[in-house]
Amino acid sequence: MKRLIATLFLISTVLTSYAADSEKEGLATIVFMRSSLVGAAIKTSIYEVTNEETIFIGIMKNKTKINHKTSSGKHTFMVVSEAADFMEADVVAGKTYYSMITPRPGAWKARFSMIPVKNDGTTDFNTSSKKFEKWKKKTKVVSEDDKSKAWYQDHKDSVEEKRAKYWDKWIQKSAEDLAARTLNANDGVE
């Protein structure tokens, strides 16, 4: 019994320290999740984009998720498959945010969008839905590895072409459309 209590205490201490370190370092976590039978065989790649660079985050297949640490403040993320799509985020240190990577029709294969999971219950993708808990449980964490890094190096030019082409379409969206595609600071959970 003493061993169990000591183990639980150690786990609690590590988790508390991890959360405190993330907040102290000014980091927020964005969890990109993908769970849909439509386009299940097609992989997508996820990026953080700035004015100057495209930062590779990882490759996702169906029923996976990527936990991405980033600084507090405003960010833009991109998903690429046949096309590119974007999501804005304004995040706060110490909080975790969620985005669903969802399929949509494409010319030759499925395209994907990044949908913010809201914390206010106003959308189909929200943290209070029963589906949200199912998505969290049914998706497996994947991370960047040598194979995915090599893939990105081989496809970097194509990714940049799609970024440029679809960014022009993104910035022409209405303020209302952009607001619907933005993770806000209050969408995070602790």
Secondary structure, DSSP 4 states (H G I P E B T S, - for coil): -HHHHHHHHHHHHHHHHHHHHHHHTTEEEEEEEE--STTTT--EEEEEE-SS-EEEEEEE-TTEEEEEEEESEEEEEEEESSSEEEEEEEE-TT-EEEEEEEEE--SSS-EEEEEE-BSSS-SSSBTTSHHHHHHHHH-EE----HHHHHHHHHHHHHHHHHHHHHHHHHTTS-HHHHHHTEE-GGG-B-
